[in-house]
Amino acid sequence: MPGSCRRLPPPLATALAMLALVGAGPAVVRDDGAGPEPAAIRILPLERSVAAGPTKVETLLIDPAIVRVRFLLDGEVQAQRRHPPFDAKLPFAQPPREQRLEVEAYAAGGELVGRDVLVVNRHDPPFAVRLTGLDAAAGGLLARAEVSVPRGAALEEVVFELNGTPIARLTEGPFEARIPLSRPATTADFVRLEARLADGRRLEDVATVVDRPGLSERIEVNLVELQTLVTVRRTGQVVTGLEADDFDLRQRGKPQRIARLYRAGDVSLSFGLVLDSSGSMAPIWQRTLDAARELLSGTMSPRDRAFLVDFNTRLRLAQPLTGDFEALSHSLEEIEPSGGTALFDSILFGLLQLVDAPGRRALVVVTDGVDSASKADPDRIAGIARRLGVPIYVVALAQPGRSAEVTTTVHALKLITDPTGGRLLRVGRLSLEHAFARIGAELRNQYLLTYYAAEPPGDDPEAVSVRIKGRKDLEVRTVRGGG
């Protein structure tokens, strides 16, 4: 009777651990202790996943009263800034280790008005599953497994299978199952283990049953996730019903085998609705609220979550990430339009709400204004969105009499939407309700493709290309999953 399991080679993708749909977890963990209210200042995601040596730290100011910012590492003041931009290059440890990065924001009178904290280079347990052994037992095998669940995630179920037939379902450890065998085992027999999280992520491990002791060396692979949308190029109509074999996926020109295709319903969605609440929105405000409510109700499934940001001269988290539609609807009704337009800062602020969000992610922005109060740069916003795996949709409402300014703003918005796999929709060419319906249809009909790469694709947005075989009339937009 066998004593262990042999790992299957990379071409047999189903015999390897599947990708956790939002990755293995960030190396940076936010710890602002601010509760449901947003901080007056936020630290932007660092440009490198591991902070080592001199590293630039950038901030986003939520409270315009801030005139001084202090930067601290492990409680020691490293820098101070008294005028914008409130950024600093800090000496992180080399070699890297876990460190506490903190910013403190002060008003003109010297009072502390806000702070933000990130734990950098912290080891966060990844979503992982592994068969650790198959031992002889009366009438069959005793299968043992290890399952690692990320912070903040909930384990839904662990399933053991023999040759594709479920044998045991467990919701808590120890993860062991007796697997009956009515005949001597052969190398064709295999045990499969699948772990499922409540947010829709799944991972599996598979091993053959062999007549030799010891666990063979685990094969390390790079698992890549692509949040993907397919539309008809001429009309923008969403294309559904595609299978993995319909996609031609290449990394740096080399064909890649798709390991698994997930549909939107298989993976939870976390998305933000960012609404321009400047004074110029007042004439169409109720119409905007009605369309926003329809987008939320038509897009969210029971396990999806959304948040609400409104912005004028200032930014406000009107409703943190929640699955409660009634709470979102109530928060919409409480917003009153007034003031100017901090458009680009609001997009960046919205992205920060999705840093630790599970599953698929998206940001929907509605504005009628030309930016008049932002400090954020569109290229920087697009870079952060790509790194987080967040497509950005912008609904731009037409504003007569400001064509030159609007043209400049539209160009800047396309620098954000196009590289992230999102879309810029200009109302005037289509109705507000039509624009929201189009976004909702796209979010409900995304694909999520996973594949194994010999090496990670890196930060180059052109490294990975996806098209539909034999269909030049179709457009494919992708963004690599974050985490």
N, C-alpha and C positions, 0 to 999 in steps of 0.2 A: 504494500500500500504506500502511496506517495507521502513525502514529508514536506513538500513545499511547492512553489509555483515558478514557472518560467515566464519572463516578460516577453511579449510579442514584439516583433520588429516594427519600425515606424510605418511601413506601407500599410499595415493593418491598423488603420486609424481607430477603429472601434475597440481595439485592444489596449488603447492607451488612455490615460486620464484626460477627460474632456475639459475644455476651457471653462473656467469660472467666468460668467458672462460680464462681469464688470472688473475682471482682473484680480490680482492677488492682494490688492489693498495698497493704499498710498504709503509712502515712506514718511509723509508729513501728516500730522494729526492735529486738527484744530482743537484748542482747549481754552476758549475765551471766557467760559463761565458766565456768559451773558444771558442765558435763559432764552425766552422767546423774543426778546427785544434785540435788534441788531446793534452791533458795536458802533461807536462813533468813528472808529477807524478800523480798517481791515488790512491784514497782510496779504499781498497777492501771492499766488502760487509761484514758487521759485522756478527759475528757468531750468535747473537741473534736478532730477529726482533725488540725488544724493548731494547734500551740501558739504563741501570740503574746501578748505582754504578760503581765499578772498572770494566772497559771493555777494552779488547785488541783491538787496532786499528792497522791494517796492511796496508802497502802501496806497490804499484808496481811502480818501477822507469822506465820511458820511456827514459829519457836522462841520459846516463852514466856519464855525467859531474857532476852530483849531488854528493856532499860530506857532506851536512848537511841538516837536516830536522827539522823544528819546528812544534809542534802540539798545536793547539789552540782550546779552547772551549768558545764560545760566546765572542771572541775577546781577551781572556786572555791566555797567553802562559802557557801550562801545562807541556810540556816536550820538550827535544831537543836531537837529535841523530846525532852523527858524524861518524858513521860507520855502515855497514850492520849488521843485518837486521834493516831497518828503521821502526821499530814498537815501540809502546808504550802502556802502560796500563793507561787509563785516567779516572778521577773521574767524571763520568756522574751523573747528579742529581738523588737523591733517595728520594721520589718517582719520576718516570720519567716525564719529560716535554720536550717540543720542545726545541732543542738546535742546535746551529750552530757549526759543526765540520769542522776545516780547517787545512790543512797542507801547509807549505811553504817550497820550495826546493831551496837550494843555491849552487852555484858553488864554486870552490876553492878560487876565488878572492873576494867572499862575495856577488856577485850579485845574485838577485832573478831570477831564471830561470823557475820557475813553481809553480803553486798552484792548489789545488783542494778543493772543499767545498761540504759537505753533510749537509742537514738539517735533523736532526735525530728526530725521534718520532713525525714527523709532521702529522697532520691529513689531509689525502688526501681523498676527497669524494669518496666513493666506487661507483661502478656501482650498482644501486639499483632501484627498482620499487615497488610501493605499491598502491593498491586501497584504497583510504581513505574514501570512502563512496558511497552509492547508495541512492539518495533522490527521493522522489515522484515528478513527473513532469507530465505535461499534456500528456496523452497517453502513459506513461511509466516511465522511470527512468532517472535521471541525474547522470551519473557516474563521479566521480572525482578521480584523481590519482596524485601521486608525483613521479617524476623521477629524480634520481641523476646521473649525468654524470661525470666520472673521468676527472681530468686535462689532457689536450692533446687529449682527445677523441672527436669524432663528432657523434652526434645523427642522425641516419638515418630516423627512423620512430617509432611512437608509435601507436599500433593498439588495438582498443577495439572490443571485440567479445561478442555476446550473444549466448550461447549454441553452440559455434563453428563457428558461422557465423559472418564474419567481419561487423562491423557497422560503424566505423569511423577510419580514418588514419590521424595522426597529425605529423607534423615535428617540432613544437615548442609549448611552453606552452601559456596559461594555458591548462592543459591536462584534458579536460572535454568533455563528449559526451552524447548526448541524445539518449537513448536506447528505442525504441518503444516496447510496450507490448500490444498485441491485446486481451489478456485474463488475468485474475488474476494470479499473480505469484505463483509458488509453490517452494517447497524446491528442486525440481529437476532442476530448472533454475539456471544457473550460468553465471557470467560475467568473461571473461578472458581478461587480459591486457598483451601485449607483447611489450617490448622496444628493438630496434635493433640499434647497433652502426655500424658505417661505416667499422670498422675493422672485422666485423663478429660476435661479441659477441651479445648474446641474453639473455634476462631475462624475466620472466613472473610472474604474480600473478593472482590467481583465487579466486573468492568468490562466495558462494551460495547466493541466494536471499531469505531472511527469514522474517517472520512477528514478529520481535521483535527489539527494539531499541538498539543502542550501537554497537560498534565494539568489537568483542571478542578478547581475548588476542592472540597476534601473537605467533606462535610456532617457536622457534629458532632451527635451524638444522645446522649441519656442512656439507658443500657441498665440495666434493672432485672431482678433475679433474685428469684424467690419459691420458697422450699422449701415444698411444699404437700402436705397429706394430706387425703384425702376419706374419710369414714366415714358409715355409716348412723346417723342421729341417735339412734334408739331403742336399737339393739343395740351400736353401736360397731364393727360389722364394716367392715373396710377395703374400699373400692371400687376395683377395678382396671379396666383396659381403656378408660379415658376418652381422648378425643382433644382437641386444642386447641379445636375448635369447641364442645365441651361446656361450656367455662368462660365465665362472664361476669366479666370483669376490669375494674375501674374504679379510676381515680385521681381522688380528690376528686370523685366522681360522674360523671366523664366516661369513656365506654367506651374501652378500650384494645385494640388488636389484638395477640394473642399471636404473637410472632415465632417461637418454637420451644418445643416441649414435649419435655423429657427424662424418661425413666423412671429409677427408682433404679439399675438395672443399667448405665445409660450414664455415671454419675458416681460416682467413688469416695466412700467414706464414712470419715470420721474421727470416732470417738466415744469417750467416756470412761465408765468404770464406776467409780462412787464408792460404796464400801461402808462402812457403819457397823460399826466393829470394837470398839465399846464393850462392857463386860462383860455387859450385859444381852442381847447377841446370842448368847452362848455356847450356850444350849439349842437354838437352831436354826441354829447356824453351819454345820454340814456340809450341811444342806439348802440353805442360802443359797449355799454354794460350788458345789454341784451345779447349782443353777438358773442361777447366773452363768456357769458353764462352758458350759451348754447355750445360753444367750443368745449368747455369743461365737461358738461353733461354728456356730450356726444362722443368724447374721446376717452374719458376715464372709465376703466373697468374696476371691479371691486378691489383689486390689489394694486392699482395705480395710485400715484400721489402727485400733488401739484402744490405750487406756492404762488403767491401774488405779491408783486412789487409795484408800487406806483411812484412816479417821479415828476417833479417840476424843477424848481431850482435845487431842491433837496431830494434825497432818496429815502424811501421808507419800505420796510418789509411789512406789508399790510397783513399777510397771513403766511406763517412758516409752512414748510412742506407738510402736507396732510392728505389723507384719503377721504376726509369729510367734506362732501360737496356743499352741504348746508353752511359750514363754516366759511368756505371760500365765497359762496354767494353773499353771505352776510357782510364779509369784508369788502366786497365790491360795492355794496350799497353805501358803505361808510366813507368812500372816497369823494372828495370835493375838488373839482378842478380850479387851479389858481397858479399864478407865478410863471417862471420861465421854463427852460428846457435843458436839463442835464442828460442828454440822450445817451452819449457814449459811456459816461460813468454808470448809468443805470444798467446798461448791458453787461458791463464788467461786474457790477454788484449782483446782478442776476446769476451770472456764472458762478460766483462764489457760493451761492446757495446750493449748487449742484456738486461741489467738490467731493462729498462723501455719499452722494445719493446712489441707490442701487439701480441695477437694470439698465434699460435704455434711457437716454436722457435727451432733452430738447429744451430750447428756449424760444418763446414766442414774444415778440416786441411789437407794440402798436404805438405809432406816433404820427402827429401831423406837423411837427415842428422842425425847424432848423436848429441844430445844437447851438446853445448860447451860454452854457455854463460848465462844460466838461473839461477835464484835463487828460482823460484817457485817450490813448492812441489806437486807431482802428487795427493796425497791424499787430499790436500787442494783444488786443482783444481776440483776434483771430487765432493767434498762436496759443493762447490759453485755452480757447474753445477746442482747438484740434487736440491738444494734449489731454483735455478732459473727455474728449469724445462726445461733444455737444453740438449738434447742428443748430444754427440760429436762423429763425424765421423772422422777418421784419415786414409788418404791414404798414406802408407809408401812405398816409392820407393826403390827397392833393390839397395844395394851399395856393389859391390864385394870387397873382401879383408879385410872387417872389421866385420867379423861374430860375434866375441865376443862382441864388442861394440853394434852392431845392436841388438843382442839378449837381452842385458840389456835394451836398449831403447824400444824395442818392449814390454818387460815385464812392463816397466813403463807406456807405452801408454795404455796397456790393463787395468791398474789400473784406467785409466781415462775413457776409452770408455765403458767398460763392466758395471760399476755401474750406468752409466748415460742413459742406453738404446740405446747407439750408437753402433758403430762397427769399428774394426780395419781391414782395407783391405790392404794386402801386395801385391804390384805390383811386378810381377815376376811370381807369381802364376796365375795372371790374368792381362790383359792389363790395362793401365791407363784409356783408354776410357771405358772399361768394368766396372772398379771400379766406375767411375763417373756416369755411366748409372745406376748402382745398387743403388747408393745413391739417385739419382734423383727419381727412381721408389719408393724407400721407403718413401721419403718425400711426394710424390704425393699420397700415398695410406695409410697414417696413419688413425687411428680412434682416436676419442677423447671421452672417456667414463666419465660420471658424475654419482655420487651416493651420497646419504645422509648417514652420519655416526653419530652414537650416540655421538661419541667423535672424535676429529681430530686424524689422524694416527700418527702425530708427525714426528720426524726426522729419525726414524728407517726405513731403506730401505727394511727390510724384513716384515714390518707390513702389507703390501698389496700384495696379490698375484693374478695373473690373468692367467687363462688357457682356452682353448677351450674344451667344453664338448665332451668327447668321442674321442678326437683326440690327441693321444700321439705323432703323427708324426709332430705336429705343435709346433713352438716356439713362445712365446709371450714376447715381450720386452716392458717395460713401464717406464715412468718417470712422477712423479707427477708434475702437472702444477705449474708454479711459479707465482710471483706477490707479 
